[in-house]
Amino acid sequence: VAKDLALQLPELRDRGVRVVSKGRMQYLALNGKMGHLVTAERIDREQLCRLVEQCVLRCELIVEGEM
């Protein structure tokens, strides 16, 4: 994520970068030390997308300040 946003690792913390998902479960998180997107919760595809062939997990990345 840091590389994709062209930010240095300290800037992730300074700019309050965070991952937000709709719904109760936050399946993804941002590893502040490495700048990687990681799973924060166990993802059960059968539970999440029972009747859907293509399962998509949507989230937003929030960055404070101007880019």
N, C-alpha and C positions, 0 to 999 in steps of 0.2 A: 504494500500500500504506500509506504513512504516513497519508494522508487517511482511508482505510477503517478504520485502527486508532485514529484520533484521536490520533496522535503527531506531535510536531514532528520535523523532520529530524535534529537532534542526538540525539534519543532513540533513533532506529533504531540508531545505533552504540553508544550507552550501554547499551542493553538487549540487545545481541547478536542483533538480528533477522536471521534467515537462512532461506533456502529449502532444503528437503530433498526429494529425490525417491527413490523406491524404484528399485533397479537401479543399474547401473554409470554410466549417463550422467546428468549434471545439466544438463538442457535449459534450466532457468530460473535466474535469479539476481536479486538485489536490487541496484539501483543506489543506493548509499548517499548520493550527492550530491543526487539528485532524489526518491528514495523510490519509484521506479517498478520494476515487475516487467519484466524484459527477458529475451530469449533469450540464453543463455550458450553455446549450441552449435547448430550447424545441425540443424534438425529435418526429417528425411526421412520424410514421412507414409507413403510406399510401404514403407519398411523397418520402420517402427514399427507400422503397423496394416495389414499386407498384406491380410488376408481379412475385415477388420471394416469395416462401412459407416460407423459412427460412431466416430471416433478421439478418444479422451480422454486427455489427459496430466495425471496426478494428481501433486500435490506438497503438502507441508505447510509452513506458515510457523511457525517456532519463535521465540518471544519469551521472553526470560529475565525473571523477576520477575513480580509480580502485575499483572493488567490491571484 
